[in-house]
């Protein structure tokens, strides 16, 4: 059978591809989930229409990366999928239900007459809020580690639910709210933009607080993480990551006070997520199931990963090109007029 395993390190390639897919999902779907989180707090119906129109061309395409991340985990690392899914069935199902509610709200809100959109506004908001919160709890549960016996999950259905995972769930809600607010600053003007600047300042403060809490607490969760971050010379090698996060947060705070800065706050908010994700990835490497199964132990057979990689190499550039084209076509400010 055809195999690339003698030419490339297939488990490492797939590990990297899945991590990149998850990052793209967090950033791209994160801003439209953030718009949904902020949606009911907008100052007027016209503002809400502008916010909805700003993400209407992108939201469903952004979820492509969730499919690639989940599908890639199932196909390339079946052992990790078999352990993680029973541990996280409840939050994953709740997240998917939230995404379904949000998708239904998109379709029906545009068809509902003005003045009768309240139900769909609430479905859009609570669907976005539920999806964001559950994604955060999943991150918190994974960071704390998954109990494993042999090759199976050894815990209960609600082991994921604890104080730490609730904290990371709330943290991600504020993180997505920051992305959504800075996206709204970039894509709107006037009253909507001014309100979004204030919302971004509020969300930024909480993001800074939660980022500090997570950064300080993670080394206490696992001794390997503590040794990685708090020993010399690793401390000096890794210090640029939290330093970059702090610089980006300060840049966002400064730019939000200037009416001339519209694009950079959003790019800096993406940068904050990138540095946080990089720190998390470094802390959890090389595990596919922290802190029990490495990605090499969880990898599928070489021929299977080879076949998957051939299809991915063909299709991934097409998806990336289409995504870039879509963002190019729908660049500029969003209108309040329905055009979905």
N, C-alpha and C positions, 0 to 999 in steps of 0.2 A: 504494500500500500504506500502511496505517495506520502513523504514526510519531510519536513524542513528541520527536524530536530537536530540534525548534524550540522546545519548551517547557522542557525540562530538559537538563542536561549529562549525557547518557546514559553515556558512558565513565566519568565521575567517579562517578556514582551506582553503577554496577556495580562499580567499583574499591572503593568504600566498602562495598557489600554483601558482597563476597567477603572483604574484610578482617574485617568483623564476624563473618561465618560462621566463618572460621578461628579468630578469638578465642573465640567461643562453644564451638567444638569443643575447643580447647586447655584451656579452663577446665572444661567439663562432662565431657568424656571423660577429661580429665587426672586428676581425682580418682579415678575408678574404675580407670583404669590404675595410679594410685598405690597403690590398695588391693591390686591384683594384684601389684605389685612387692614390697610388704611382706608379702604373704600367708604365705609359708613361715616367716617369722620370728615370727609370732604365738605367744604362750606356750602355747596349748592348742587342742584341736579346737573347743571351745565358742567361743573367741575368733574362730577362723577362720569359724565358722558365723555369728556376729554380723556380721563384716566382709562376708561374702558377701551376707547378707540386707539389709545397709544399702544396697547398690548394685543389688540384683536388679531393683527396679522401674524403674531409670533407665538402665542401661548401654546398651541397644539404642537408646533414644530419643536419647541423647547423640550417637550416631554420625550422626544425621540431618544435623548441621552439616558433617560431613566431606563428605557427598554434595553438599550445597549449594555448598560451597567448590569442590570438584573439578568438579562439573557446571557451575557458574557460570563457572569459568575456561574450560572447553571451549566453552561456548556464547557467552559474551560477549567472550572474548579468545582466539580460536582460534590466532592466531599464537604467543602466549605458551605455550599448551598444547602446540603442535606442537614448540616448542623445548625446553620444560622436561621433558616426559615422556621423550624419548629420553635426556636427561642424567640422569634420576633413575629410570629403569625398575627398576633392581635394588633400591634402598632402598624404593621404593613397593611393589613386589611382596612384599618381605620384611615390610614393615609390614602389608600386607593379610593375609598368611599368619599373622602373629602375632595379628591381630584375629580371624581365623577360628578358630584354636586356642582363643582365649579364649572365643569364643561357644560352641564345642562343649563346652568345659569347664563352662560355666554349666549347660547343659542336662543333661549326664550326671552332674555331681557331685551334683545334687539327687536324682537317681534311684539313685545308687549307695548301697549299705547302709553304715552307719557302720563305720569300720575298713578300708574298701576304696576310699577316695577319694583315695589317694595319687597315682595316675596323673593324675587330673583336677586335683588341687591343683597338680601340677607343670606341667600344660598351661596352667592359668590363669596361673601365675606367669611362665613363660617366654614365653607369648604376649604378656602385658602388657609384659614387659621388652623383648622384641624390637620391639614396636610403638613403645614410647616411645623406645628408642635410635635406631631408624631415622628417626623423626620429627625427632629432634635432629640426626642427620647430614644430613638434607635441609635443615634450617635453616642448618647450617654451610656446606653446599655452595652454597646460594643466596646467602648473605652474601658469600662469596668471589667470586662472579660466575660466569656461564655463558658459555663461549666460543661466539661466533656468527659464521658467515660467510654473508653474504647474509640469507636467512630461515631458516637451518637450524642445528641444533646442530653444532659443529665439534670436539667432543672425543671421548673414549673412554668406554666403558661403566662404567669404574671411576674416572673423574676425581673423582667425589664423595667418594671414600674417601681421606682424608689425616689428618694429625694434628689439624688444626683441627676437621674435621667429627666425628672421634671424640671430641674434647673437648666439643663442643656436644651430642653424643649422650649422653655421660655426664652432662653438666650437666642436660639435660632429664629424665633418669631421676631424678636427685635432686630436681628441681623437682616432678615428678609425685608422687614419694614424699612430699614435704612436703604437697602438696594431699591425698593419700590419708590421711596421718597426721592432719592437722587435721580432715578429714571424719570420720574414725573417732572422734576426740575428741568431735566434735559429736553423733555418732549412737549412741554406746555409753556404757557406764558400767562402774564397777568395775575389775576387772583389765584388761579390754581397753582401757579409756580410759587407765588409768595407763601401760600399755605404749605406747600410741599417743603419749602426751605425750613420752615418752623418745625414741621414734623420730622425732618431729617436731623435737625439739631437735637430734638428730644430722643430720637432713636439712637443717635450716635453716643450720647451719654451712657445709655444702658448697654450698648455694645461694648464700650470701653470697660465698663464695670464687669460684665460677664466674661469678657476675654481675659481680664486679669485673674478672675476667680478660677477659670478653667486652666490657665497657664500655671498658676501656683498649685492647684490641687492635683493635676495629673501625675507629677512625680511621686506623690504619696500613694497613688493607686497601685503602682507596680515598682519593685526595686530596680528592675532593668531600666525603666524610664528615668528613675531618679539618678542612676549611675550615668545614663546617657547625657542628661542635661546639666547635672550639677557636679561634674568632675572636670578636672583640668587634664588635657587642653580642650575637651569638647565644649566647655562653657564658652571659650573664646571663638571656636569655630561656628557655634550655633547662635551666638548672641546677635548677629545681623538680622535674624528672623523676627524676634520680638521688637528689636529696634526699628525695623522697617514698618511693623504694624503701628508703633507709636507715632512715627513720622507721618504715615498715611492718615491716621486719625486726626492729627493736628492740622494737616493740609485740608482735610474735609471741613473741619471746624472753621478754618479761616475762609475757605472758598464759599461756604454757605452764607457768610456775612456780606459777600460781594455780589451785586446783581449782574456783574459781567461774567462770572464763572458759572457756566451751565453744564458743560460736559465733564470737566475734571472731577467734580465731586463723585459722579457715578463711576468713573474709571478708578478713582482712589478707593471707593467702596469695594469694587471688585478686587483691588489689590489687598485690602484688609482680609477678605475671604481667602485669597490666594495664600497669603502668609500664614493664616490660621490653619488652612488645609495642609500646607507644607509641613508645619510643625507637627500636626497630628499624624501625617504620613510617616515622618521620620520617627516619631515615638512608637508607632505600631509596626514598623517594618521589622521582620519579614513575615508577619503573621497574616494569614487569611482569616483565621478564627483566633482572636486574641484570648489568651496567651497560651494557646494549646496546639494549634495546627498552623504550620508555615504554609506559604503559598506553594512551595515545591511539594510538600506532602499532600496538598489538596488537589494538585494538578491532574487533569485528565491525561490519557495516553497521548504520546507524541503525535501519532498519525491523526488523531481527532483534532488536536490543537492546530496541526498543520492545515487541515482542510478548512477549519474555521477561519484561520488567518488569511487564506487565499481569498475567501469571500469578503472578508473585512477589508482587505487591501483594495479590492475593486469598488466596494460600495461606500466605504468611509469618505474618500475624497468627493464623491458625488453628493453625499449628505452635507459635508462641510461647504462645498461650493454653492449648493442650493440655499443653505442657511445664510451664507454671506450675501448672496444675491438678494434674498428676501429683506435682509436688514438694509441693504443699499437702496432697494426700490422704495421702501417705506421710511426712509430717513426724513428728517425735518419734524416740524411741529404737528401735533395731533389736533384735529378739529373737534368741536362738540357735536357736529352733525353726524347722524348715523350713516355709516358707509361699510358696514361689515358684510 
